Every structure is written in structure tokens, then in C-alpha cells.
């Protein structure tokens, strides 16, 4: 899968979460989405992921931050495969 297709998929996923169309996702909403996508993930791991990505600590995640989170989280799985 190339960057164009994965970038488009990530932008669509972000848009699906950004229901208000504000260009950002509330950290709490992203936490709920992560927990829904990965049932059983512990709260500490979710908190660590969000702390890593919300660098400016404004309580929101931009598309750029979201893409970095998704690419960072996907990278170890690709290496291990």
C-alpha cells in the first residue's frame, strides 16, 4: 500500500472522527475510538499514546498528529511481520 492510499484512508478516518468538522479531534473522543477499535487495551497504554501525540497539550489532536500516531503505532507491526 502506498502513501497516497494510506494517507487518504487516514484522512477519511480522521474526518469520520471529526464530526464537527473543526479540523481537530478531542483527545477524549480519540481515546474512546481507540478503545472501541482495540477492546481490552488498558487505560495506561491509551493515555501514553495520547500523551505522545498531543505534543502541544491542548486537549485536541490535529490531522497531522493523528497521522503520526497511526503511522507510529503501525510501524512495529510491520517490522515484526
PyMOL CGO cylinders between C-alpha atoms (Angstrom):
from pymol import cmd
from pymol.cgo import CYLINDER

trace = [
    CYLINDER, 0.00, 0.00, 0.00, 1.46, 3.36, -0.99, 0.3, 1, 1, 1, 1, 1, 1,
    CYLINDER, 1.46, 3.36, -0.99, 1.43, 6.63, 0.90, 0.3, 1, 1, 1, 1, 1, 1,
    CYLINDER, 1.43, 6.63, 0.90, -1.32, 8.07, -1.33, 0.3, 1, 1, 1, 1, 1, 1,
    CYLINDER, -1.32, 8.07, -1.33, -3.78, 5.32, -0.46, 0.3, 1, 1, 1, 1, 1, 1,
    CYLINDER, -3.78, 5.32, -0.46, -2.84, 5.05, 3.21, 0.3, 1, 1, 1, 1, 1, 1,
    CYLINDER, -2.84, 5.05, 3.21, -2.81, 8.85, 3.54, 0.3, 1, 1, 1, 1, 1, 1,
    CYLINDER, -2.81, 8.85, 3.54, -6.26, 9.01, 2.03, 0.3, 1, 1, 1, 1, 1, 1,
    CYLINDER, -6.26, 9.01, 2.03, -7.53, 6.30, 4.36, 0.3, 1, 1, 1, 1, 1, 1,
    CYLINDER, -7.53, 6.30, 4.36, -6.09, 8.08, 7.38, 0.3, 1, 1, 1, 1, 1, 1,
    CYLINDER, -6.09, 8.08, 7.38, -7.62, 11.39, 6.29, 0.3, 1, 1, 1, 1, 1, 1,
    CYLINDER, -7.62, 11.39, 6.29, -11.00, 9.69, 5.89, 0.3, 1, 1, 1, 1, 1, 1,
    CYLINDER, -11.00, 9.69, 5.89, -10.73, 8.04, 9.31, 0.3, 1, 1, 1, 1, 1, 1,
    CYLINDER, -10.73, 8.04, 9.31, -9.84, 11.41, 10.83, 0.3, 1, 1, 1, 1, 1, 1,
    CYLINDER, -9.84, 11.41, 10.83, -12.80, 13.01, 9.07, 0.3, 1, 1, 1, 1, 1, 1,
    CYLINDER, -12.80, 13.01, 9.07, -15.10, 10.31, 10.42, 0.3, 1, 1, 1, 1, 1, 1,
    CYLINDER, -15.10, 10.31, 10.42, -13.96, 11.15, 13.96, 0.3, 1, 1, 1, 1, 1, 1,
    CYLINDER, -13.96, 11.15, 13.96, -14.05, 14.92, 13.39, 0.3, 1, 1, 1, 1, 1, 1,
    CYLINDER, -14.05, 14.92, 13.39, -17.84, 15.02, 13.29, 0.3, 1, 1, 1, 1, 1, 1,
    CYLINDER, -17.84, 15.02, 13.29, -17.93, 18.78, 13.92, 0.3, 1, 1, 1, 1, 1, 1,
    CYLINDER, -17.93, 18.78, 13.92, -15.58, 19.47, 11.01, 0.3, 1, 1, 1, 1, 1, 1,
    CYLINDER, -15.58, 19.47, 11.01, -13.36, 21.60, 13.23, 0.3, 1, 1, 1, 1, 1, 1,
    CYLINDER, -13.36, 21.60, 13.23, -10.09, 20.14, 11.94, 0.3, 1, 1, 1, 1, 1, 1,
    CYLINDER, -10.09, 20.14, 11.94, -9.29, 18.57, 15.28, 0.3, 1, 1, 1, 1, 1, 1,
    CYLINDER, -9.29, 18.57, 15.28, -10.47, 15.71, 17.46, 0.3, 1, 1, 1, 1, 1, 1,
    CYLINDER, -10.47, 15.71, 17.46, -10.91, 15.97, 21.20, 0.3, 1, 1, 1, 1, 1, 1,
    CYLINDER, -10.91, 15.97, 21.20, -8.39, 13.71, 22.95, 0.3, 1, 1, 1, 1, 1, 1,
    CYLINDER, -8.39, 13.71, 22.95, -11.21, 12.12, 24.97, 0.3, 1, 1, 1, 1, 1, 1,
    CYLINDER, -11.21, 12.12, 24.97, -13.07, 11.22, 21.75, 0.3, 1, 1, 1, 1, 1, 1,
    CYLINDER, -13.07, 11.22, 21.75, -9.95, 9.72, 20.22, 0.3, 1, 1, 1, 1, 1, 1,
    CYLINDER, -9.95, 9.72, 20.22, -9.42, 7.69, 23.41, 0.3, 1, 1, 1, 1, 1, 1,
    CYLINDER, -9.42, 7.69, 23.41, -12.93, 6.26, 23.04, 0.3, 1, 1, 1, 1, 1, 1,
    CYLINDER, -12.93, 6.26, 23.04, -12.26, 5.42, 19.38, 0.3, 1, 1, 1, 1, 1, 1,
    CYLINDER, -12.26, 5.42, 19.38, -9.01, 3.66, 20.27, 0.3, 1, 1, 1, 1, 1, 1,
    CYLINDER, -9.01, 3.66, 20.27, -10.74, 1.65, 22.98, 0.3, 1, 1, 1, 1, 1, 1,
    CYLINDER, -10.74, 1.65, 22.98, -13.54, 0.71, 20.57, 0.3, 1, 1, 1, 1, 1, 1,
    CYLINDER, -13.54, 0.71, 20.57, -11.05, -0.37, 17.91, 0.3, 1, 1, 1, 1, 1, 1,
    CYLINDER, -11.05, -0.37, 17.91, -8.90, -2.30, 20.39, 0.3, 1, 1, 1, 1, 1, 1,
    CYLINDER, -8.90, -2.30, 20.39, -11.15, -3.79, 23.07, 0.3, 1, 1, 1, 1, 1, 1,
    CYLINDER, -11.15, -3.79, 23.07, -9.15, -4.77, 26.12, 0.3, 1, 1, 1, 1, 1, 1,
    CYLINDER, -9.15, -4.77, 26.12, -6.45, -2.15, 25.66, 0.3, 1, 1, 1, 1, 1, 1,
    CYLINDER, -6.45, -2.15, 25.66, -5.57, -0.81, 29.07, 0.3, 1, 1, 1, 1, 1, 1,
    CYLINDER, -5.57, -0.81, 29.07, -6.15, 2.83, 30.02, 0.3, 1, 1, 1, 1, 1, 1,
    CYLINDER, -6.15, 2.83, 30.02, -2.44, 3.40, 30.70, 0.3, 1, 1, 1, 1, 1, 1,
    CYLINDER, -2.44, 3.40, 30.70, -1.48, 2.44, 27.15, 0.3, 1, 1, 1, 1, 1, 1,
    CYLINDER, -1.48, 2.44, 27.15, -4.18, 4.69, 25.68, 0.3, 1, 1, 1, 1, 1, 1,
    CYLINDER, -4.18, 4.69, 25.68, -3.03, 7.56, 27.92, 0.3, 1, 1, 1, 1, 1, 1,
    CYLINDER, -3.03, 7.56, 27.92, 0.59, 7.03, 26.87, 0.3, 1, 1, 1, 1, 1, 1,
    CYLINDER, 0.59, 7.03, 26.87, -0.37, 7.04, 23.18, 0.3, 1, 1, 1, 1, 1, 1,
    CYLINDER, -0.37, 7.04, 23.18, -2.36, 10.24, 23.58, 0.3, 1, 1, 1, 1, 1, 1,
    CYLINDER, -2.36, 10.24, 23.58, 0.33, 11.97, 25.63, 0.3, 1, 1, 1, 1, 1, 1,
    CYLINDER, 0.33, 11.97, 25.63, 2.85, 11.12, 22.93, 0.3, 1, 1, 1, 1, 1, 1,
    CYLINDER, 2.85, 11.12, 22.93, 0.71, 12.54, 20.14, 0.3, 1, 1, 1, 1, 1, 1,
    CYLINDER, 0.71, 12.54, 20.14, -0.81, 15.62, 21.81, 0.3, 1, 1, 1, 1, 1, 1,
    CYLINDER, -0.81, 15.62, 21.81, 2.56, 17.36, 21.94, 0.3, 1, 1, 1, 1, 1, 1,
    CYLINDER, 2.56, 17.36, 21.94, 1.15, 20.84, 22.48, 0.3, 1, 1, 1, 1, 1, 1,
    CYLINDER, 1.15, 20.84, 22.48, -1.10, 19.51, 25.28, 0.3, 1, 1, 1, 1, 1, 1,
    CYLINDER, -1.10, 19.51, 25.28, -4.12, 21.46, 24.06, 0.3, 1, 1, 1, 1, 1, 1,
    CYLINDER, -4.12, 21.46, 24.06, -6.50, 18.52, 24.51, 0.3, 1, 1, 1, 1, 1, 1,
    CYLINDER, -6.50, 18.52, 24.51, -7.07, 18.12, 20.78, 0.3, 1, 1, 1, 1, 1, 1,
    CYLINDER, -7.07, 18.12, 20.78, -5.46, 16.10, 18.02, 0.3, 1, 1, 1, 1, 1, 1,
    CYLINDER, -5.46, 16.10, 18.02, -4.95, 17.58, 14.56, 0.3, 1, 1, 1, 1, 1, 1,
    CYLINDER, -4.95, 17.58, 14.56, -4.85, 15.58, 11.34, 0.3, 1, 1, 1, 1, 1, 1,
    CYLINDER, -4.85, 15.58, 11.34, -1.05, 15.78, 11.38, 0.3, 1, 1, 1, 1, 1, 1,
    CYLINDER, -1.05, 15.78, 11.38, -0.87, 14.47, 14.96, 0.3, 1, 1, 1, 1, 1, 1,
    CYLINDER, -0.87, 14.47, 14.96, -3.41, 11.74, 14.11, 0.3, 1, 1, 1, 1, 1, 1,
    CYLINDER, -3.41, 11.74, 14.11, -1.41, 10.58, 11.08, 0.3, 1, 1, 1, 1, 1, 1,
    CYLINDER, -1.41, 10.58, 11.08, 1.77, 10.46, 13.14, 0.3, 1, 1, 1, 1, 1, 1,
    CYLINDER, 1.77, 10.46, 13.14, 0.00, 8.37, 15.80, 0.3, 1, 1, 1, 1, 1, 1,
    CYLINDER, 0.00, 8.37, 15.80, -1.38, 5.92, 13.26, 0.3, 1, 1, 1, 1, 1, 1,
    CYLINDER, -1.38, 5.92, 13.26, 1.92, 5.57, 11.41, 0.3, 1, 1, 1, 1, 1, 1,
    CYLINDER, 1.92, 5.57, 11.41, 3.90, 5.23, 14.65, 0.3, 1, 1, 1, 1, 1, 1,
    CYLINDER, 3.90, 5.23, 14.65, 1.54, 2.58, 16.01, 0.3, 1, 1, 1, 1, 1, 1,
    CYLINDER, 1.54, 2.58, 16.01, 1.53, 0.66, 12.70, 0.3, 1, 1, 1, 1, 1, 1,
    CYLINDER, 1.53, 0.66, 12.70, 5.31, 0.61, 12.28, 0.3, 1, 1, 1, 1, 1, 1,
    CYLINDER, 5.31, 0.61, 12.28, 6.16, -2.03, 14.92, 0.3, 1, 1, 1, 1, 1, 1,
    CYLINDER, 6.16, -2.03, 14.92, 3.60, -4.46, 13.49, 0.3, 1, 1, 1, 1, 1, 1,
    CYLINDER, 3.60, -4.46, 13.49, 5.16, -4.18, 10.02, 0.3, 1, 1, 1, 1, 1, 1,
    CYLINDER, 5.16, -4.18, 10.02, 8.67, -4.76, 11.37, 0.3, 1, 1, 1, 1, 1, 1,
    CYLINDER, 8.67, -4.76, 11.37, 7.60, -7.84, 13.31, 0.3, 1, 1, 1, 1, 1, 1,
    CYLINDER, 7.60, -7.84, 13.31, 5.80, -9.40, 10.34, 0.3, 1, 1, 1, 1, 1, 1,
]
cmd.load_cgo(trace, "trace")
